[in-house]
Amino acid sequence: MAVRLGLRLFLACSAWLSIAQVSSAQVKLAVINLQRAVLESAEIKKASAEMEARYKPRQAEMEKLQRELAGIQQQLQTNSGKLTPQAEADLTANGQHKQKELQRVQEDLQADVDRDRNDILSKATQKMGDVVKKMAEDRGFDVVVDITNTVYFKPALEITSDAIAAYDKAYPAK
């Protein structure tokens, strides 16, 4: 799929450049690393720190469960043959219970983090697109290309840092 998309992009750019050359029009082009622009914005950095703080208690709960599970496993290993069958069965059952609880907490935490991160990134990407569009209009760019599908470009064409600054100005981290 990526190859098809790259081929389409190449063909579209080739056709577009051919038309531009034929019409003798000067095309003003810019290149942006959209992913970097979004991830390095002050808003995303702040949201990331807030998410880390919000999920820190659940991360601590996971770490506690991991320590408890390791303790149970250590007890089973050190006391192998010394425990009564009932005590060993109780300890094993407790370990299995802790393992299931840990897995549930991990899965829930991962799902919540993924959902929040995707929501935040989706909104920020949309806003960054608006900022880039306004920059393109203000600076007279005819085309702004994302760096991910670009084979070569002159560094002077990259506007990523400018886009980050414009985004931070338009959407200051609160």
Secondary structure as UniProt FT lines:
FT   HELIX           2..22
FT   TURN            23..24
FT   STRAND          29..32
FT   HELIX           34..39
FT   HELIX           42..78
FT   TURN            79..82
FT   HELIX           85..139
FT   STRAND          143..146
FT   HELIX           147..149
FT   HELIX           155..157
FT   HELIX           160..170
//
